[in-house]
Amino acid sequence: MSGEERMEIAVDEKQATQKVESKKGGLRTMPFIIANETFEKVAGVGLQANMILYLRNEYNLSNASGAYILSLWGAISYFMPILGAFISDSYLGRFSVIAYGTVISLLGMIVLWLTALIPHARPPHCVQTDDDLKDCVSPKLGQFLLLFSSFALLAIGAGGIRPCSLAFGANQIDNPTNPKNQRTLQTFFNWYYASVGISIMISVLVIVAIQDAAGWVVGFGVAVGFMLLSTIFFFLGSSLYVKVKANKSLVAGFAQVTVAAWKKKNLALPPMEYAAWYHHKGSKLVAPTEKLRFLNKACVIGNPEKDLDCDGLAIDPWRLCTVKQVEELKSLIKVLPICSTGIMIAVTLNQHAFPVLQATTMDRHFIGNQKLPAGSYGVFTILALTIWVAVYDRLLVPLLAKFTNRPQGLSNKQRMGIGIVISCIATATAGAVENKRRATALRQGLADHPRDVVDMSANWLIPQYCLVGLGEAFSAVGQIDFFYSQFPKTMTSIAVALFSLGMAVGNLVASLIIGIVDDVTRRGGKVSWVSDNLNKGHYDYYYWLLSLLSLVNFFYYLLCSWAFGSEDREEYDDGEAMEEVEMHPSVGSPIRHVGV
């Protein structure tokens, strides 16, 4: 292809100078990319919404064990996108990573479908009339391995799709030479998130309803069908896609700064006005900041003859780094304390399993004689989140901006703090509702009949689901926006990675809390708070424990926020401020993270 047939596109800060074919990409690729994401969400979210019931009823697992497994699965599913982003940026490129992720997700769903299709893949069915598992056969090692292999494949697949899908779509239409480029990008982001939100709602309502009405074989089979469509649509557009090659990863740069600073640990730091700080020509960062001064040693030119080649470049990047590299690592270290406050938020916002179990014991009539499946009440979290984001962005931001003098209304740190408070209220509300449900069950004489329906509407669960959605709307958007605003443009990919890392660790902590609560509260022959018998257990105490931990986390957040100081942006390098990237409002949307 001749040079005239090629155009330069800015994918993000890493791909700003790469060349792509002008006949590739464009809006014509959007149906394939959006269909891939939509069908994947419909298939994947529908599996997770009801999974606690599948583990309890088909694998004879206790409530605590099922929730523990799902928390670990969630943790791995959030860890994998970090690895996927690294592989995409450093080695394979986004197209290849999405392609592998899509196929692996399809394989994972097929394996999960086989666990329902093949009777011997599960332990013999056990009638758990009073939730007593003593007479039930536990799953064999091979049965567990088949189930866990499906979870592992789904997590690996998610690691390929989640971090790359949105950015890959932006690759297709981002053309800075087009005067309407910003409008085109915004249109794509709007359609992207609208499709994701709608697909999640369809999944939570329709796929879960099919599982309840037609059984697991049909329910999982429908999910496999949707994932197959997702795979087909993605590969149908293969010849039309812009496929940007991978670039050097920031992780290597962080490692180089750390190693270089360690190698020079005995070197005395020169004065700040010292002229021999290593930086690239044209960079506005010619000297490091005073913060975290021990890292400054990495950019000190000790001996120009040994450290620099004839072109003035570092001979050994593991011994001499640029000032820019050093400041990039500092910016990451600086936000880690506030990032750690998101762990407890993730714990409280990912309590999906137990409310589903509660809903199975309550009157689920919603409108007239129509009953909602127990796993479908999560749709209220998505509705609350979506409605609030729209109301806040269109109505409240202009009003708040007049009082706060901030274009985004509330500051990012204020939104994160409000999100922590709302998550605390959400678990306190969940505890109050469970306390009332349990008292009603005992008053009806259902202490030994936990599967019987309590004379209490499951609509009582709606407020806690809505509060979870509001909490995520504040905390998720606030966190991602905060990370974006504090990083240079070369590090914007780290923002979503940090959020994903917080969610992953939060799921691990959630599984740890469940295990500790179950072990401690059952000692001395007592009934566990998270007993298989909801009417004898004390799930209300469990929720209130989470509220207490969230309250402690709020004060910890206030301390971290105070120590961080102002979140106002600073000039960073090459005349570019540490500003939010153009796609920033959409990238920060929490819809991407709900129920996945």
C-alpha positions as CSV (number, residue, x, y, z in Angstrom):
1,M,0.0,0.0,0.0
2,S,1.3,3.4,-1.0
3,G,2.1,6.2,1.6
4,E,-0.9,8.3,0.3
5,E,-3.3,5.5,1.2
6,R,-2.2,5.6,4.8
7,M,-3.4,8.0,7.6
8,E,-2.2,8.7,11.1
9,I,-4.7,8.1,13.9
10,A,-4.4,8.9,17.6
11,V,-5.7,5.8,19.4
12,D,-4.5,7.1,22.8
13,E,-1.3,8.6,24.2
14,K,0.7,5.4,23.2
15,Q,-0.5,5.1,19.6
16,A,-0.5,8.8,18.7
17,T,2.1,8.5,15.9
18,Q,1.2,5.0,14.5
19,K,0.1,4.7,10.9
20,V,-3.1,2.8,9.9
21,E,-4.8,2.0,6.6
22,S,-7.3,4.7,5.6
23,K,-9.7,2.2,4.2
24,K,-9.9,0.4,7.5
25,G,-12.1,1.2,10.4
26,G,-14.9,3.8,10.5
27,L,-18.5,3.6,11.7
28,R,-19.1,0.6,9.6
29,T,-17.2,-1.5,12.1
30,M,-19.4,-0.5,15.0
31,P,-22.1,-3.1,14.5
32,F,-19.6,-5.9,14.8
33,I,-17.8,-4.4,17.9
34,I,-21.0,-3.4,19.7
35,A,-22.7,-6.7,18.9
36,N,-19.7,-8.6,20.3
37,E,-19.8,-6.6,23.5
38,T,-23.6,-6.8,23.8
39,F,-24.0,-10.5,23.2
40,E,-21.0,-11.2,25.6
41,K,-22.7,-9.2,28.3
42,V,-26.1,-10.9,27.8
43,A,-24.4,-14.3,28.1
44,G,-21.9,-13.6,30.9
45,V,-24.0,-11.5,33.3
46,G,-26.9,-14.0,33.1
47,L,-24.7,-16.8,34.2
48,Q,-23.4,-14.9,37.3
49,A,-26.7,-13.5,38.5
50,N,-28.1,-16.9,39.4
51,M,-24.9,-18.9,40.0
52,I,-25.3,-19.1,43.8
53,L,-28.5,-21.1,43.3
54,Y,-26.8,-23.4,40.8
55,L,-24.0,-24.1,43.3
56,R,-26.4,-24.7,46.2
57,N,-29.1,-26.7,44.4
58,E,-27.0,-28.7,41.9
59,Y,-23.6,-29.1,43.7
60,N,-25.0,-29.4,47.2
61,L,-22.7,-26.6,48.5
62,S,-23.5,-24.5,51.5
63,N,-24.4,-20.9,51.2
64,A,-21.1,-19.8,52.7
65,S,-19.1,-22.1,50.4
66,G,-21.0,-20.9,47.3
67,A,-20.5,-17.3,48.2
68,Y,-16.8,-18.0,48.9
69,I,-16.3,-19.6,45.5
70,L,-18.2,-16.8,43.7
71,S,-16.1,-14.1,45.5
72,L,-12.9,-15.9,44.4
73,W,-14.2,-16.2,40.8
74,G,-15.0,-12.5,40.9
75,A,-11.5,-11.7,42.2
76,I,-9.9,-13.6,39.4
77,S,-12.2,-12.1,36.8
78,Y,-11.1,-8.6,37.9
79,F,-7.4,-9.6,38.1
80,M,-7.3,-11.0,34.6
81,P,-8.1,-7.7,32.8
82,I,-5.0,-6.2,34.3
83,L,-3.0,-9.0,32.7
84,G,-5.0,-8.7,29.5
85,A,-4.2,-5.0,29.3
86,F,-0.5,-5.6,29.8
87,I,-0.4,-8.3,27.1
88,S,-2.4,-6.1,24.7
89,D,-0.3,-3.0,25.2
90,S,3.0,-4.8,25.2
91,Y,2.8,-7.8,22.9
92,L,-0.3,-8.9,21.0
93,G,-2.3,-5.8,20.4
94,R,-6.0,-5.3,21.2
95,F,-7.5,-7.2,18.3
96,S,-5.7,-10.4,19.1
97,V,-6.4,-10.2,22.8
98,I,-10.1,-9.6,22.2
99,A,-10.2,-12.5,19.7
100,Y,-8.5,-14.9,22.1
101,G,-10.7,-13.7,25.0
102,T,-13.9,-14.2,23.0
103,V,-13.0,-17.7,21.9
104,I,-11.9,-18.7,25.5
105,S,-15.1,-17.2,27.0
106,L,-17.1,-19.3,24.5
107,L,-15.2,-22.4,25.6
108,G,-15.8,-21.6,29.2
109,M,-19.6,-21.3,28.7
110,I,-19.6,-24.5,26.8
111,V,-17.8,-26.3,29.7
112,L,-20.3,-24.8,32.2
113,W,-23.2,-25.9,30.0
114,L,-21.7,-29.4,30.0
115,T,-21.8,-29.4,33.8
116,A,-25.6,-29.0,33.5
117,L,-26.0,-31.3,30.5
118,I,-24.1,-34.3,31.8
119,P,-25.7,-35.8,34.9
120,H,-22.4,-37.4,36.1
121,A,-20.7,-34.0,36.0
122,R,-22.5,-33.1,39.2
123,P,-23.2,-35.0,42.5
124,P,-26.6,-36.8,42.8
125,H,-29.5,-34.4,43.3
126,C,-30.3,-34.0,46.9
127,V,-33.7,-32.7,48.3
128,Q,-32.7,-30.0,50.7
129,T,-36.1,-29.4,52.3
130,D,-34.6,-27.9,55.5
131,D,-31.2,-27.0,54.1
132,D,-29.6,-29.9,55.9
133,L,-26.7,-31.0,53.7
134,K,-25.6,-33.9,56.0
135,D,-27.3,-36.5,53.8
136,C,-26.2,-34.9,50.5
137,V,-23.3,-36.2,48.5
138,S,-20.5,-33.7,48.1
139,P,-19.0,-33.1,44.7
140,K,-16.1,-35.3,43.7
141,L,-12.7,-33.9,42.7
142,G,-13.3,-34.4,39.0
143,Q,-16.7,-32.7,39.2
144,F,-15.1,-29.7,41.0
145,L,-12.3,-29.5,38.4
146,L,-14.8,-29.4,35.5
147,L,-16.8,-26.6,37.2
148,F,-13.7,-24.6,38.2
149,S,-12.2,-25.0,34.7
150,S,-15.3,-23.3,33.3
151,F,-14.9,-20.5,35.8
152,A,-11.2,-20.2,35.0
153,L,-11.9,-20.0,31.2
154,L,-14.6,-17.4,31.7
155,A,-12.2,-15.3,33.9
156,I,-9.4,-15.6,31.3
157,G,-11.8,-14.7,28.5
158,A,-13.0,-11.6,30.5
159,G,-9.4,-10.6,30.9
160,G,-9.1,-10.4,27.1
161,I,-12.4,-8.6,26.3
162,R,-13.0,-6.1,29.2
163,P,-9.8,-4.0,29.0
164,C,-9.7,-3.8,25.2
165,S,-13.2,-3.6,23.8
166,L,-13.9,0.1,24.3
167,A,-10.4,1.2,23.3
168,F,-10.5,-1.1,20.3
169,G,-13.8,0.5,19.2
170,A,-12.2,4.0,19.6
171,N,-9.3,2.8,17.4
172,Q,-11.7,2.4,14.5
173,I,-13.1,6.0,14.4
174,D,-10.5,8.2,16.2
175,N,-9.1,10.5,13.5
176,P,-7.7,13.9,14.8
177,T,-7.7,15.3,11.2
178,N,-11.5,15.1,11.1
179,P,-13.1,18.3,12.5
180,K,-16.0,16.2,13.7
181,N,-13.8,13.7,15.5
182,Q,-14.8,14.5,19.0
183,R,-18.5,14.3,18.2
184,T,-18.0,11.0,16.4
185,L,-16.2,9.6,19.4
186,Q,-18.9,10.8,21.8
187,T,-21.6,9.2,19.6
188,F,-19.7,5.9,19.7
189,F,-19.3,6.1,23.5
190,N,-23.0,6.9,24.0
191,W,-24.1,3.9,21.8
192,Y,-21.5,1.7,23.4
193,Y,-22.7,2.3,26.9
194,A,-26.3,2.3,26.0
195,S,-25.9,-1.2,24.4
196,V,-23.9,-2.4,27.5
197,G,-26.6,-1.1,29.9
198,I,-29.5,-2.6,27.9
199,S,-27.7,-5.9,27.4
200,I,-27.1,-6.2,31.2
201,M,-30.7,-5.5,31.9
202,I,-31.9,-8.1,29.3
203,S,-29.5,-10.6,30.8
204,V,-30.6,-10.1,34.4
205,L,-34.3,-10.2,33.5
206,V,-34.5,-12.6,30.5
207,I,-31.6,-15.1,30.9
208,V,-32.3,-15.5,34.6
209,A,-36.0,-16.0,33.9
210,I,-35.2,-18.7,31.3
211,Q,-33.0,-20.5,33.9
212,D,-35.8,-20.4,36.4
213,A,-38.5,-21.5,34.0
214,A,-36.8,-24.0,31.7
215,G,-33.9,-25.2,33.9
216,W,-30.2,-24.9,33.8
217,V,-29.6,-26.9,30.6
218,V,-31.7,-24.6,28.6
219,G,-30.6,-21.5,30.5
220,F,-26.9,-22.2,30.0
221,G,-27.5,-23.3,26.4
222,V,-29.1,-19.9,25.6
223,A,-26.1,-18.2,27.1
224,V,-23.8,-20.3,24.9
225,G,-25.9,-19.3,21.9
226,F,-25.5,-15.6,22.6
227,M,-21.7,-16.0,23.2
228,L,-21.5,-17.9,19.9
229,L,-23.2,-14.9,18.2
230,S,-20.7,-12.6,19.9
231,T,-17.8,-14.6,18.5
232,I,-19.2,-14.8,15.0
233,F,-20.0,-11.0,14.8
234,F,-16.5,-10.1,16.0
235,F,-14.7,-12.2,13.4
236,L,-17.1,-11.2,10.6
237,G,-15.7,-7.6,10.8
238,S,-12.0,-8.8,11.0
239,S,-11.1,-7.5,7.5
240,L,-12.5,-4.1,8.3
241,Y,-10.8,-3.4,11.6
242,V,-7.9,-1.0,12.3
243,K,-5.4,-3.2,14.1
244,V,-2.9,-1.1,16.0
245,K,0.3,-2.8,17.0
246,A,1.4,-3.2,20.6
247,N,3.7,-0.7,22.2
248,K,6.2,-0.7,25.1
249,S,4.5,-1.2,28.5
250,L,4.7,1.3,31.3
251,V,5.3,-1.6,33.7
252,A,8.8,-2.0,32.3
253,G,9.4,1.7,32.9
254,F,8.3,1.4,36.5
255,A,10.6,-1.6,37.0
256,Q,13.5,0.3,35.4
257,V,13.1,3.3,37.7
258,T,13.0,1.0,40.8
259,V,16.0,-1.0,39.8
260,A,18.0,2.1,38.8
261,A,17.2,3.8,42.1
262,W,18.3,0.6,44.0
263,K,21.6,0.3,42.1
264,K,22.4,3.9,43.0
265,K,21.2,3.6,46.6
266,N,24.6,4.7,47.9
267,L,24.7,7.7,45.6
268,A,24.3,11.1,47.3
269,L,21.5,13.2,45.8
270,P,22.8,16.4,44.1
271,P,21.1,19.7,44.7
272,M,17.8,20.3,42.9
273,E,19.4,22.9,40.6
274,Y,21.8,20.2,39.5
275,A,22.0,20.4,35.7
276,A,22.7,16.7,35.0
277,W,19.3,15.2,35.4
278,Y,18.6,12.9,32.5
279,H,15.7,13.9,30.3
280,H,14.8,13.8,26.6
281,K,15.2,16.8,24.4
282,G,12.2,19.0,24.4
283,S,10.8,17.7,27.6
284,K,9.5,20.3,30.1
285,L,10.4,18.0,33.0
286,V,14.1,18.7,33.4
287,A,14.3,18.1,37.1
288,P,12.4,15.8,39.5
289,T,10.2,16.9,42.3
290,E,11.1,16.8,45.9
291,K,8.5,14.1,46.7
292,L,9.7,10.6,47.1
293,R,13.3,11.9,46.7
294,F,14.9,8.4,46.9
295,L,13.6,7.7,43.4
296,N,15.3,10.7,42.0
297,K,18.6,8.8,42.0
298,A,17.3,6.9,39.0
299,C,17.6,10.0,36.8
300,V,21.0,11.3,38.0
301,I,23.7,11.2,35.4
302,G,26.7,10.2,37.5
303,N,29.3,9.8,34.7
304,P,28.2,11.0,31.2
305,E,30.9,8.9,29.5
306,K,29.6,5.7,31.1
307,D,25.9,6.5,31.2
308,L,25.3,8.1,27.8
309,D,26.0,7.0,24.2
310,C,27.2,9.3,21.4
311,D,23.6,10.5,20.8
312,G,23.1,11.4,24.4
313,L,20.8,8.5,25.2
314,A,21.0,6.2,28.1
315,I,23.2,3.2,27.5
316,D,21.6,1.1,30.2
317,P,17.9,1.9,30.8
318,W,18.1,-0.2,34.0
319,R,20.6,2.2,35.4
320,L,19.6,5.6,34.1
321,C,16.0,6.7,33.5
322,T,14.4,9.9,32.4
323,V,12.9,12.4,34.8
324,K,9.6,11.7,33.2
325,Q,9.8,8.0,34.0
326,V,10.6,8.8,37.6
327,E,7.7,11.2,37.9
328,E,5.3,8.7,36.4
329,L,6.2,6.2,39.0
330,K,5.8,8.8,41.7
331,S,2.3,9.7,40.5
332,L,1.3,6.0,40.8
333,I,2.7,5.6,44.3
334,K,1.0,8.8,45.4
335,V,-2.6,7.6,44.6
336,L,-2.1,4.1,46.1
337,P,-3.4,5.0,49.6
338,I,-6.6,6.4,48.2
339,C,-6.8,3.4,45.8
340,S,-6.7,1.1,48.9
341,T,-9.9,2.7,50.2
342,G,-11.7,1.2,47.3
343,I,-11.2,-2.3,48.5
344,M,-13.9,-2.1,51.2
345,I,-16.2,-0.4,48.7
346,A,-15.7,-3.4,46.4
347,V,-16.6,-5.7,49.3
348,T,-19.9,-4.0,50.1
349,L,-20.8,-3.4,46.4
350,N,-20.3,-7.1,45.5
351,Q,-22.7,-8.8,47.9
352,H,-24.7,-10.4,45.1
353,A,-25.1,-14.0,46.4
354,F,-26.9,-13.6,49.7
355,P,-29.6,-11.2,48.6
356,V,-30.5,-13.8,45.9
357,L,-30.9,-16.4,48.6
358,Q,-33.1,-14.1,50.6
359,A,-35.3,-13.4,47.6
360,T,-36.0,-17.1,47.2
361,T,-37.7,-17.1,50.6
362,M,-39.8,-14.0,50.0
363,D,-43.0,-13.2,48.1
364,R,-41.6,-12.2,44.7
365,H,-44.8,-10.9,43.1
366,F,-43.9,-7.6,41.5
367,I,-46.8,-6.3,39.4
368,G,-50.1,-8.2,39.7
369,N,-49.4,-11.9,39.3
370,Q,-46.0,-11.4,37.7
371,K,-43.1,-12.8,39.7
372,L,-39.5,-11.7,39.4
373,P,-36.9,-14.4,39.5
374,A,-34.7,-14.1,42.6
375,G,-31.7,-13.4,40.5
376,S,-33.4,-10.5,38.6
377,Y,-33.6,-8.0,41.5
378,G,-30.1,-6.9,40.6
379,V,-31.7,-5.0,37.7
380,F,-32.6,-2.3,40.2
381,T,-28.9,-1.7,40.9
382,I,-28.4,-1.1,37.2
383,L,-31.5,1.2,36.9
384,A,-30.5,3.3,39.9
385,L,-27.0,3.6,38.6
386,T,-28.0,4.5,35.0
387,I,-30.7,7.0,36.0
388,W,-28.5,8.7,38.6
389,V,-25.5,9.1,36.2
390,A,-27.9,10.8,33.7
391,V,-29.6,13.0,36.2
392,Y,-26.2,14.0,37.8
393,D,-24.5,14.7,34.5
394,R,-27.4,16.7,32.9
395,L,-29.2,18.4,35.8
396,L,-27.1,18.5,39.0
397,V,-23.6,19.2,37.6
398,P,-24.6,22.7,36.1
399,L,-26.2,23.6,39.5
400,L,-23.4,22.3,41.6
401,A,-20.8,24.0,39.4
402,K,-22.2,27.4,40.4
403,F,-21.4,26.7,44.1
404,T,-18.2,24.6,43.8
405,N,-16.6,26.5,40.9
406,R,-15.7,23.0,39.5
407,P,-17.0,22.1,35.9
408,Q,-17.8,18.6,37.1
409,G,-19.8,19.8,40.1
410,L,-18.4,17.8,43.0
411,S,-14.7,17.0,43.2
412,N,-13.6,13.4,42.6
413,K,-12.6,13.0,46.2
414,Q,-16.0,14.2,47.3
415,R,-17.7,11.7,45.1
416,M,-15.6,8.9,46.4
417,G,-16.4,9.9,50.0
418,I,-20.1,10.0,49.2
419,G,-19.9,6.6,47.6
420,I,-18.3,5.1,50.7
421,V,-21.1,6.6,52.9
422,I,-23.8,5.3,50.6
423,S,-22.3,1.8,50.5
424,C,-22.3,1.9,54.3
425,I,-26.0,2.8,54.3
426,A,-26.7,0.1,51.7
427,T,-25.4,-2.7,53.9
428,A,-27.0,-1.2,57.0
429,T,-30.3,-1.2,55.1
430,A,-29.7,-4.8,53.9
431,G,-29.2,-5.8,57.6
432,A,-32.4,-4.1,58.6
433,V,-34.4,-5.8,55.9
434,E,-33.0,-9.2,56.7
435,N,-33.7,-8.6,60.4
436,K,-37.3,-8.0,59.6
437,R,-37.5,-11.0,57.2
438,R,-36.0,-13.3,59.8
439,A,-38.3,-12.1,62.6
440,T,-41.3,-12.6,60.3
441,A,-40.1,-16.2,59.5
442,L,-39.7,-17.0,63.1
443,R,-43.0,-15.5,64.0
444,Q,-44.6,-17.8,61.4
445,G,-42.9,-20.9,62.9
446,L,-40.5,-21.4,59.9
447,A,-37.3,-21.8,61.9
448,D,-36.9,-25.3,60.6
449,H,-38.4,-24.6,57.2
450,P,-36.0,-22.1,55.5
451,R,-37.3,-22.9,52.0
452,D,-40.8,-21.9,52.7
453,V,-41.9,-18.5,51.6
454,V,-42.1,-15.8,54.3
455,D,-45.1,-13.5,54.4
456,M,-43.0,-10.6,53.3
457,S,-42.6,-9.0,49.9
458,A,-39.2,-9.3,48.2
459,N,-39.8,-5.7,47.1
460,W,-38.3,-4.8,50.5
461,L,-34.9,-5.7,48.9
462,I,-35.3,-3.0,46.2
463,P,-34.0,-0.1,48.4
464,Q,-30.7,-1.8,49.2
465,Y,-30.2,-2.7,45.5
466,C,-30.8,0.9,44.5
467,L,-28.4,2.2,47.2
468,V,-25.8,-0.2,45.9
469,G,-26.3,1.3,42.4
470,L,-26.0,4.9,43.8
471,G,-22.9,3.9,45.8
472,E,-21.3,2.5,42.7
473,A,-22.3,5.5,40.6
474,F,-20.4,7.8,43.0
475,S,-17.5,5.6,43.9
476,A,-16.7,4.0,40.5
477,V,-16.9,7.2,38.5
478,G,-15.1,9.1,41.2
479,Q,-12.3,6.6,41.4
480,I,-11.6,6.3,37.7
481,D,-12.0,10.1,37.2
482,F,-9.6,10.7,40.1
483,F,-7.0,8.4,38.7
484,Y,-7.3,9.9,35.2
485,S,-6.9,13.4,36.6
486,Q,-3.7,12.5,38.6
487,F,-1.9,10.7,35.9
488,P,-0.1,12.0,32.8
489,K,-1.6,11.0,29.4
490,T,1.0,8.2,29.0
491,M,-0.6,6.5,32.0
492,T,-4.3,6.7,31.4
493,S,-4.6,2.9,30.9
494,I,-3.4,2.6,34.5
495,A,-6.5,4.3,35.8
496,V,-8.9,1.5,34.8
497,A,-6.3,-1.1,35.9
498,L,-6.2,0.4,39.4
499,F,-10.0,0.3,39.6
500,S,-10.0,-3.3,38.4
501,L,-7.2,-4.1,40.9
502,G,-9.3,-2.6,43.8
503,M,-12.3,-4.7,42.7
504,A,-10.2,-7.8,42.6
505,V,-8.7,-7.4,46.0
506,G,-12.2,-6.4,47.3
507,N,-13.6,-9.8,46.1
508,L,-10.7,-11.6,47.8
509,V,-11.3,-9.7,51.0
510,A,-15.0,-10.5,50.8
511,S,-14.3,-14.2,50.5
512,L,-11.9,-13.9,53.5
513,I,-14.6,-12.2,55.6
514,I,-17.2,-14.8,54.7
515,G,-14.8,-17.6,55.7
516,I,-13.8,-15.9,59.0
517,V,-17.4,-15.1,59.9
518,D,-18.5,-18.6,59.2
519,D,-15.7,-20.2,61.2
520,V,-15.8,-17.9,64.2
521,T,-19.6,-17.8,64.7
522,R,-20.1,-21.5,64.4
523,R,-17.7,-22.3,67.3
524,G,-19.1,-23.9,70.4
525,G,-21.9,-25.6,68.5
526,K,-23.6,-22.3,67.7
527,V,-25.4,-21.6,64.4
528,S,-23.2,-19.7,61.9
529,W,-24.3,-16.2,61.0
530,V,-24.1,-17.4,57.4
531,S,-25.8,-20.7,58.0
532,D,-27.5,-22.6,55.2
533,N,-30.7,-22.1,57.2
534,L,-31.4,-18.3,56.7
535,N,-34.0,-18.3,59.4
536,K,-31.6,-19.7,62.1
537,G,-28.5,-17.8,60.9
538,H,-27.9,-14.1,61.3
539,Y,-27.3,-12.6,57.9
540,D,-28.4,-9.3,59.5
541,Y,-25.4,-9.4,61.8
542,Y,-23.2,-10.1,58.8
543,Y,-24.5,-7.1,56.9
544,W,-24.1,-4.8,59.9
545,L,-20.5,-6.1,60.3
546,L,-19.9,-4.9,56.8
547,S,-21.4,-1.5,57.7
548,L,-19.1,-1.2,60.6
549,L,-16.1,-2.0,58.5
550,S,-17.3,0.5,55.9
551,L,-17.6,3.2,58.6
552,V,-14.0,2.5,59.6
553,N,-13.0,2.6,56.0
554,F,-14.6,6.1,55.7
555,F,-12.5,7.5,58.4
556,Y,-9.4,5.9,56.8
557,Y,-10.5,7.5,53.5
558,L,-10.7,10.9,55.2
559,L,-7.1,10.4,56.5
560,C,-5.8,9.4,53.1
561,S,-7.7,12.2,51.4
562,W,-6.2,14.7,53.8
563,A,-2.7,13.3,53.4
564,F,-3.0,13.4,49.6
565,G,-3.8,17.2,49.6
566,S,-5.2,19.0,46.6
567,E,-6.4,17.1,43.6
568,D,-6.0,20.0,41.3
569,R,-4.1,19.1,38.1
570,E,-0.5,20.0,37.6
571,E,1.4,20.8,34.4
572,Y,3.2,17.6,33.6
573,D,5.3,17.3,30.4
574,D,5.6,18.7,26.9
575,G,3.1,21.4,27.7
576,E,0.4,18.8,28.5
577,A,-1.5,19.1,31.7
578,M,-2.4,16.0,33.7
579,E,-5.8,16.4,32.3
580,E,-8.7,14.0,31.6
581,V,-8.4,12.4,28.2
582,E,-11.0,13.2,25.6
583,M,-12.9,10.0,26.1
584,H,-12.8,10.5,29.8
585,P,-16.5,10.9,30.7
586,S,-17.4,7.6,29.0
587,V,-14.4,5.6,30.1
588,G,-15.4,6.5,33.7
589,S,-18.9,5.1,33.3
590,P,-19.6,2.5,36.0
591,I,-22.0,0.7,33.7
592,R,-19.1,-1.2,32.4
593,H,-18.4,-2.7,35.8
594,V,-21.8,-3.6,37.0
595,G,-22.6,-7.3,37.3
596,V,-19.6,-8.4,35.4
